[in-house]
Amino acid sequence: MRYISTRGGMPPKKFSEILMSGLSPDGGLAMPESYPQINAGELEQWRGMSYQALAFEILSRFIDDIPANDLRSIIERTYTQDIFGSDDITPLRTLEPGLHILGLSNGPTLAFKDIAMQLLGNLFEYTLEKTGHELNILGATSGDTGSSAEYAMRGKHGIRVFMLSPNEKMSRFQTAQMFSLQDENIFNIAIRGVFDDCQDIVKAVSNDHHFKSKYNIGTVNSINWARILAQVVYYFKGYFAATQSNTEQVSFAVPSGNFGNICAGHVARMMGLPIKQLMLATNENDVLDEFFRTGIYRPRATVETKHTSSPSMDISKASNFERFIFDLTERDAVKVKQLWQGVDKGEAFNLSATPLWEKIKDFGFISGSSNHASRIAMIRQLYQQHNVLVDTHTADGLKVAMALREADIPCICMETALPVKFAESIIEAIGHEPERPAGFENLEDLPQRYMVKDANSQVIKDFIAENSC
Ligand SMILES: *Cc1c(COP(=O)(O)O)cnc(C)c1O
């Protein structure tokens, strides 16, 4: 398996050559040259497999430059009952016949990003060890991604994490989740400023190419192909759990931001998994819903991005969306390059008057959006009718699923975080705090390890230079 760029400017590369970044030198995103096709016999065999065995079958079709035994052991170390709370890894709950919730949020930070990030941590450590290289990860976070990355990289050899967050701007729970880590390779840096200041520092450091290469600076952003790949596994797992035989079709409802999760669903469908519809759900930041309804992709300015009660979906443009457009155009890199030359300048594009628009249907995508009132109502309704408590992001997905699902097709809604992370909205919906999962009872009382620094990229560079691997 070789990987190419959505913009056509990269000679085919092996998996381990694209593992660390996912962004190719021409600005495009890495994509497999083709999708492995799963035939009926294989699908039948896979139905009875454990999460770990299934993950190996899927990953080994995309990763052929890590010896099979090593890959198997990486997978077995990653997807354990100890880390994900059950041997199922992604347990399925049935709300009523034909309506299910797939639990993706039982990892260390209680959000679905752990499923991909935990694998990434082990793949990084393995590859760095093989090549003798080291990596300093620099990131900016307003909550979820940063903590997921820290829990994946903690204690890993050859890796240090420098995570910037806006000082005193995250929730107490999120702050405690990150700052209570005592591992010596994790540096929590609270910046006197807002999230954008943190992101500006990351950009400034990354644009200093001399510094970047001298200190092996890397990132763990959402365009990383290995993250998408890890997520393909649970679409298969969810499908098998919700059906009796491979003649059945299902639909998935996916709370979406950067288009990473649902992109994995698209990949699973392209491999031959019988998915009827991929229902994309947005919050008030509806750039993706707008596209799938109108054919117009109109990235927003940062100032236009609304702060909502499902904050992990507050995006102004969807970084992985380019991967889908690449497939929609039948992998026309010239076309993608032309479209994204506009997008990178903040311009919109409109496919509605082109033959491509008709083809969207063939890919199974439909969409809807949610807002604060409907997500609160959905949380309350589910709690009253089914005694099930979901978080605000999952509620957005459920709201859209209820509106779009077909009566005779089972619908699987992705649970992307646990309610305890968004306690304020839960109290608004049901009048009291969500229960805390075991191990999280006194999170905010644990000792915290962090430092506060000015929003100044030179200050951060000096700190990295002193503390890098
Ligand atoms: C990141 C995130 C999302 C959005 O997922 P994408 O892969 O960016 O589309 C949804 N819900 C939660 C809780 C998240 O952390």
The ligand as an SDF file (V2000), in Angstrom:
LIG
                    3D

 15 15  0  0  0  0  0  0  0  0999 V2000
  -13.4570   15.9740   18.0420 C   0  0  0  0  0  0  0  0  0  0  0  0
  -14.8640   15.7430   18.4800 C   0  0  0  0  0  0  0  0  0  0  0  0
  -15.9470   15.6990   17.5670 C   0  0  0  0  0  0  0  0  0  0  0  0
  -15.7620   15.9720   16.0890 C   0  0  0  0  0  0  0  0  0  0  0  0
  -15.1040   14.9340   15.4400 O   0  0  0  0  0  0  0  0  0  0  0  0
  -14.4120   15.1470   14.0000 P   0  0  0  0  0  0  0  0  0  0  0  0
  -13.6400   13.9340   13.7710 O   0  0  0  0  0  0  0  0  0  0  0  0
  -13.5280   16.3810   14.1480 O   0  0  0  0  0  0  0  0  0  0  0  0
  -15.5020   15.3810   13.0140 O   0  0  0  0  0  0  0  0  0  0  0  0
  -17.2040   15.4170   18.0530 C   0  0  0  0  0  0  0  0  0  0  0  0
  -17.4200   15.2100   19.3680 N   0  0  0  0  0  0  0  0  0  0  0  0
  -16.4270   15.2450   20.2810 C   0  0  0  0  0  0  0  0  0  0  0  0
  -16.7330   15.0340   21.7150 C   0  0  0  0  0  0  0  0  0  0  0  0
  -15.1080   15.5070   19.8790 C   0  0  0  0  0  0  0  0  0  0  0  0
  -14.1140   15.5600   20.7780 O   0  0  0  0  0  0  0  0  0  0  0  0
  1  2  1  0
  2  3  1  0
  2 14  2  0
  3  4  1  0
  3 10  2  0
  4  5  1  0
  5  6  1  0
  6  7  2  0
  6  8  1  0
  6  9  1  0
 10 11  1  0
 11 12  2  0
 12 13  1  0
 12 14  1  0
 14 15  1  0
M  END
$$$$
